[in-house]
Amino acid sequence: MKRLAVGSMMTAEYNEWWVRRINDNILKPSYENSQSIEEHLRVVPFELEIRKQDFERRNAELEKKDRANGRGKYELEIRRGCSETRCRKIKKRER
């Protein structure tokens, strides 16, 4: 919208009214459904990351059990190798 200013038509009251009118049309942010920055930037883990964490947790539990049972490190390496090949297969499927 264009304004036309001709001499004395631009009074102080008119200027105040015009400023109020413009400021009333400015949209203000709504804070009802807004998220905090931390929530907005939160990283959602992929399925592979979840499985990897699960694998590491299970592997740590197995190591504790095997140490308690007196099994050798060689058997642990065999188990770990099998689990890692499963993880590689999952990665290939996701690509």
N, C-alpha and C positions, 0 to 999 in steps of 0.2 A: 504494500500500500504506500502510495507516495503522499507526501505532505506538501501543501502549498502555503507558503508564508507570504502574506501581503501586509506590509506595514504594521499597523497596530493590532491586527488579529492575533498576534502571538502574545497573549497576556500571560502573566505568571500562573493564573488559575488553569489556563489551557495547558501550559507546559506540565504542571503537576498532574493534571488529568491524563495527559499523553504518556508520561513516564509510568504512572500507575497501570495504565492499560497495557503497556508493553510488558511490564514486569509480571502482570497477572497471567500473561500468555506463556511465560517461560515454564517449561516442565521441570518439576523438582523430582529427585529420585525417591522412589518408594522403598522403604526399609522393611516392609512386611515380609516379603519373600526373598530377601537378599541373604547371601551366604557370607561367612567370614572369609578372609583371604586364605586362611589355613585350610578351610573346607574346600574352597574353590581349587586350590593348588594341590590337594591331596592326590598322591599317586595311587592308581588302582593297579594292583599286581596282575600280571598275566597268568594264565593257567600254568604255563611252564615254570614261572617263578614260584608259584605255590607248590607245584610238585617237587621242585628242586629243594625248597625248604623242608618239605615233608620227607624227602629222601635223606637229607642231611640229618634231620632229627632221628629218623629210624636207624640210620647208620650209626649214629652216636649211641643209641640204645643197644644195638647189637654188639658194638664194641665193648660196652660195659658188661653185657651178659657173657660174651666170649672170654673176656679177661677173668670173670668170676669162674667160668667153667674150665679155664686153663687151655683154651684152644690157641693155636698158633696164629701168627700174623698172616701166614700164607693163605689160610682159609678166608680170612677177612678180605684179602685182596681179590680173591676169586669172587666173593659176593659183591664187592664194590664194582668190579669189572662188569658183572652181569647187569647191575643196576644202571651203570653208566651207558651201556649199550641200549637199554630200554629208553633212557632219556634222549639219546641221539635219535632213535626211531621216532619219538614223539616230536622232536624239533623238526625233523624232516616232514612229518605229516602236517605240521602247522604252517610250514612255508608254502 
